[in-house]
Amino acid sequence: MAGARDFIDSDIYLNGDYEPVRAESAPGSALEVLEGQIPAGLRGTFARNSSNPRFEPPRPYHWFDGDGMIHAVRFADGQAHYRNRWVRTAGFAEDEAAGEARWTGLLQRPDPARLRSPEGPYKNTANTDLIHWQGELLALWWMGGGTPYRVDASTLETKGRFEGAGSFTAHAKLDPRSGDLVFIDYAERPPFLTHGVLTPEGQLTRTPVELPGSRPQHDIALTERYTVLLDVSMFADPEALARGKVRMRFFPDQPTRVGLFDRRSHELVRWFEVPACYVYHYANAWEVREADGGEQVVIHVCRIRDPLMYQAMPGRSERTVPRIAHLRLEPELVRWTLDLGTGEATETVVDDSLAEFPRVDDRLLGAPCPAVYLAMLAERESFRFSGIRRVDLRGGPPVERRYPEGWYGGEVSVAPLEGASADSDADCVLVTFVGEAATGRSELWLLRADTLETVARLAVPARVPSGFHSHWVPAAATDAAREAAQ
């Protein structure tokens, strides 16, 4: 029987689009505008985090192993300035002191000496995504038990660990109504899942959520009242664990459970069952109250029904889809509708294109939104974004924007122009890094959010490899934090 190690390719995510950047760039002159014009109302910072090993990593290498590096472009007064810096975690500092990579990665046997560490055997690289919290960026790590790192939103200087909420995973969310930071953490031992809320005033609530065992968690969605949690159908095989081995397995006969956690009472309301799947990323969720008093929760999510290379599900498609080691990425955008009265859940396919990393306007997290913006995946074995797809949630046709042949893109962030209404995306732009694989030339693209037409193309003075997640920080958010600190 095939296993995870049969799908190891040490160099696939170290070359080409993924070749690490070996130097940091200080801010220089304003970026050259190659096409179009920077909108006058675009003020803020676009930042992207990703894996970028500081030193030659030990083999076999997993893309998730690399040190975090942030690439950022700041917009002000019709100009844009770029810089990039590593996130200087404790593990990063240890490697720098030694002058070489000292940590084993996900595809290697953990160092026995590190098994006794309270932080676990793997380096917290803070490489996965970013969120803005009270004037600073928090660089987050995908694995449970990791403490985020504070990063200056202007200089990208690492300020140290963020100790205000304890450990939590990537994809924390900022509730646009309350300003609360909402997050989860997971572990191999009870409590297997913890839900957390940190208020702007500093009040922290961490609540254990009962699960039948450890589950790999990656993302959450918010509604006005609830946090959407998961009990997924892919997890470590209990029989293998009993023999002291870890082998991920997908259980197609075990429905995935979707949980609604009430952030007012800090308790799980109920679980709903949907077809077995694994989920990396949500798009959005919101509540619907019917005239008869009924209540529903609507969730848009990229779900995967066949997530493991070595465990083919019946009817596996013949198209080539990306993989990261043994993880198989063939997502579909679906809508889950949860009826709180009946306890029933329905699933509807909204868009079956090969696309992931769904984004919406962050001002509309937890509320109905006009569209979801997906990063389209090229039909090849390694992970590459080949374009952007706007899926209209109000019934209009989808819109695509493909990159030129030989170019790749990244996750988009939605950047509202100053004064833009949240009811429409006509006054928002999508921001993303785009690169040419053959030359290493990189650009920053601004596209109209409603039509995906070019607003501006900017030359970036350094190569930006393919990467993970991005975040838009409006200037008003950093201005308010600066005033509050004075």
N, C-alpha and C positions, 0 to 999 in steps of 0.2 A: 504494500500500500504506500502510495506517495505521501510524503510528509512535508513540513515547512522547509526543511533544509534542501529539498529538491528544487526549490525556487529561489535559492540564494544567487544573486549576481552582485559581487562585491563592488563593481565599478560602474554599474548602470546609472547610479545617482551621484557620480563624482566627475563625470565628463560631459562634454557638449553643453546643453542648456543648463546643467546643474553644477558645472565646474565652480568650485568655491572662489570667492573673491579673497585675495590675500592681503588687501590693504584697506585702510579707512580713508575717507575723503573729507577734508575740511571744507566748510562752505566757501564757495568762490563767487564769481560774478554771476549775474542773473542768467538763467538758462536761455539758450537761443530758441526762439519760436520758429519752427520749420514750416508750419502751416496754421492758418487761422489766427485767433487772438484770444488771450486770456481774458475771461469775463471780468469786468470791473467789480462785480459783486461776489467774486470768489475769494474768500479770506479764510485761511485756516491751514492745517497741515495734513497731508496725506502720508501715512506711514505704513510700511509693510515689514512683517517679521518673517524669518525663515531660518532653515538649517544651513549653516556655513562653517564647517570645521576650521578652527584656527590653525591646527597642525595636521599633518598627514595622519588620517585616522587608522586605527588597526582594522584588519580585515577579519571576517566579512563585515561590510559596512551597510548599515540601514540608513535610509534617508532621514529618519527621525532622530538620528544620533547627533547631528552636527550642532555646534554652538550657535546660539541665536545671534543673528545680525539684522539690524533695522536699517532699511533704506527709507529716507523721508524727503519730501518736497514741501517747502513752506511757501504759501501764496500770500502776497500782500502788495497793495498798490499797483496791481496789474503786472507784477513780476513774480518769478518763482526761483527758489534757491534749493539746491540739493546737498545732502550729506548722508553718509552711512557710518555706522559704528557697531561693534560687537556689544552684546549684553554681557557685562563682566560679572558673571556669577561666581560663586565660590569654587565650583569645579573648573571654570575657565581660569581663575587665578592660580589654581593648583597646577594646571597644565603649563601656564606661562612661566611659573617659577621653575618648573622642570625642563622647559624648553622643548616639550614633546607631549603628545596625547597620552594620558595616563589611565584613562577610563575604558573599560570594556563596553561594547555596545549591545544592542538588543539581540543580535544574532550570535553572540558569543556567550560562553559560560561565565556567569558573574564572578568577579573576584571574591573569594571567600572572606577576605578581610573586610570587604564592604557590606557583606550581608548583615553584619551587626550594627551598621550605621542606622541611626533613627530616620535618615532620609532615604534609606534603601540603597540597593547596589548600583543604580544607574545615575549618571550625572544629570542634575536638573539644569537643562540648557536654556530654559526660558525662551524657547525658539518658535512657539506655535502661533500665538496671536497677540493682540494688543487691545487694551481698553483704556479709556481716559478716565481718571478718577482724581478729582480735587486738584487739578493743575498739573498732574503728572501722568505719564503713560505707565501702565502696568504691563510688563512682559510676562506672558503666561506660558506654562508648560502643559503638554497634553496628558501627562501621566498623573494619576492620583497621588496625593501626598506631597506634591511640590509647592513650595512657597513662591509666590510671584516676586518679581524684581521691579523696583521703582526706577523710572527713566525720565530724565528731564525732557519735556516735550519739545523744547527749542534746540538744545545742544546735543541731545541723545546721550548725555552722560549718565552712566549707571549710578544711582544714589544709594543702593543697598537693597536688602530684602524689604518686602512689604509685610509687616508683622501685624497689621490691623485686623486681619480676619482669620489668621491661621492658614493652613494649607488648603488649596483648591485647584481645580483643573482649569484648562483652557476653556474659552467660550463662556466666561461669565458675562452677564448682561447688566446694562444700566437701565433701570426702569425710568422711562422718560416722564412719567407722572409724579412719582415720589422722589426720584433721584437716588433710590436705593441701589446698592451693588448686590446683585443676586448671583449665587454661584452654587456649585456642587463639588463634592470631593468623594472619592471612592477608595476602597482598600481591599486587600485580600482576606482580611479578618474582620469580624464584626466590630463596629457597624460597617456594613458593606457599602452603604451610601449615606452621605450627609448632605442636607440642604442648608444653605447659609444665606443670611441677609445682613448687610451692613448698611446702616442708615448714614446720611450725610453728617449727622451729629455724633457718629461714632458708636451707636448702639449695635451690638453684635448678637445675633441669634443663630446658633448652629443646632440643627435638629436631626437626629438619626432617623433614617427611613428603612423600615424592615424589608429585606430582600431574602430570597431563599439561598443566595450564595453571592460570590463576587461576580460582578458584571462589568465589562469594559465600557465605561461611559465617556462620551465625548462632547455633547452639546446639550443645551436646554432651550426651551422656548418660553416666552412670557405672554400671559394675557394680563388684563387689568388686575385680576385677582389671583390667578393661578400661575404656578410654575409647572411646565410639562416635563415629566420624568419618564424614564424607560426601564423596563426589565426585558432586555433583548434576548433573542434566541440564539445568539452566538456567545459562547463563554468557554472557559477551560473545562475539558472533559473530566467529570468527577472520578471516573475509573482510572484515568491516567494520574490524576492528583493523588489518588490513594497509593499509587506506586512511586510517588515522589517525582513525577514528571509533569510538565505543563504542555498540553497540546490543545490548541483552540479547536473547537468543534461547533458546527452549526446543527441545530436541532429543528428540522423543518416541521416536525409534528408538535412542537411546543409553541403555541402562539406567543407573539411579543405582547407585552402588557404596557399600556400607556397610562401613566399615573398623573392625577391632578393634585398638586400640593397647594393648599390655601395659605397664601403669605400673610393673611390677616390673623388667622388662628394658629399658624405654624404647625399644621397637621395635614397628613395625606387624606384627601376626601374619598377617593376610590380609584380602582384600576379598571381599565377597559382592555379588551382583547382585540388585536388586529392580526392579520396573517403574519407568519414568522418572517422576520427580516432582521437586518442590522441597519443602524442609522449613524451616519457621521454628522450631518448638518441639517438643522431646521432652517426654513425660510422665515416663517412668522406664524402667529396664532392669535386668535381673538375670541371673545365671547359673543354669543347671539342670544338675545332674550326674545321669546315669542310673545305674541299678544295674549295667548292663553296662559302665560306664566311659565311655560317651559323654557329650559335653558340648554343651549348647545355650546360646545367649544369646537372651533374650526382650526385645523392645523395644516400647514403646508410644509412638506418635509421631503427631502431626497432619501428614499429608502432603497435598500439593496436586498434582493431576494436570493442571491447566489454569491455569498461574500468571500469564499475561500477557494483558492486555486486548486488545492489538493482534494476537495470534496465537492465534486460537480453535482449540482441539483438537476433533477429531471427537466428536460427541455432547455438545457443551457444553450444560449444563442451561439451562432457560428461566427459572429463578428469579433474582431480583435478588440479587446478592451484593456485598459491600463491595469497594471498590477504594481504593488509595492511589496517586494518579497512575496509572501504567500497571500497577501490581501488582494482580492479581486474587486475592481471598481466598475460596476455596471448599474448606475443609479437611475431611478425615475422620479420625477416630481409628482407626488400624490397628495391628495387631500384626505385627511382623516376627520370625520365628523363624529364627535362624541356627544351622545344624548344623556344628560345627567338624570333625566327622569326615568328612562328605561334601562340605562346601563349598557346600551348597545353602541357599537362603533361601526361605521361604514368606511370603506376605502374606495377612492375614485382616482384613476390615473389622470392627471392634469396635463402632463407633457412627458412623452417617452423618449425625448432626445437624450443622447449620451452627454450629460452635463451635471455639474456639481457646484460646490461653493456658492449656494444661493445667498443673495443679499437683497435687502430692502432698505428704504430710507429709515435710519435709526430713530427718527422722530416718531415713526409709526409702529415701533415694536409694541406688540400687544393690541393693535388696532387694525381695522381693515385697511389694506393698502392697494394701490392701483396695479402694481406689477411686482414680479420677482425677476431679478437679473441673475442669470446663470452663466457660469464659465463652461464653455463647450469643450469636451474632451476629444482629442484626436483619437482615431481608431488605430492605436498602436500599443505595444506592450508597456512602454514607459509613459509616465504621466506628463502630458503636455496639453496646455490649453490652446485651442485653435480658433477661438472666437468668443463672442458674447451673444447671449440669447435673452431677449426680453419676453417674458410670458405674461400676457395681460390677464389679470385675475377678474376683470370686469367683462370678459367675453370677446374682446377683440382678438385679431390674429397675432401670432408671435412674430417678432422681428429678430433677424439675425445680422450680426456684423462679424464676418470672418477676417482673420488676419491674413496678410499677404503670404504667399507660399514661402516657406522657410522661416517664418516669424512665429513667435509664441507670445502669449500674454499671461496675465495673472488674475487673481481675484479682483473684482471691482469694488470700490466703495462709492456710495451715493453722497454727493456733496451738494447740498442745497445752496443756491445763491442767497446772499443776504436779503431778507425780506420775503423769501419765497414761501408760498402757501404749501401746507402739507397735503392738501386735497388733490393735487396734481403733480406729476413729475416733469411738467413742461419747463419749470424753472430750476431744474436740478441737472447736474452733470455727473457722469460716471468717470471715475479716475482709475487708471491702471498703468502699470509698467508693461512695456512691450519690447521684445528683443529679437534680433536677427541671429539665428543659431550659428550661421557660418562665419560671421564676422565679429560677434560679440557686441555689436552696436546696440545701444538701448535708447529708448524714448519713453516719454510719459504722454499718454493720450488722454484727452478730455473729449467726451462724447455727450451729445444730448441724451438725456435719460429716456425721453419718450420715443425718439426715432433712431437712436444710435448713430446719428450723423456726426461728422467730425466738428468739434468746436475748436480744438487746437492740438497740435503735435509739438512737443518740446524735446530737444536733444538733451540726453542725460550724459554727463562727462565721465561716467564709469559704467562698467558692465553690471547689469542687474540680473542674476541668474533666475531660473524658474524657482518659485517659492510658495509659501503658505499664505497666511492671512493678512489682511490689511485693515486699516481703520482711518476714518476721517474725523479730525478734531476741529470743530469750528473755532474761529478766532474768538468768538464771544465766550466760549467755554474757558479758554486760557486767560482771557482778559478778566473774567469774573473771579477766577481763582486767584489771580495776581492781586486784585483789589481786596479780596477777603483776607489775604495774607498780610497786607500792609496795616 
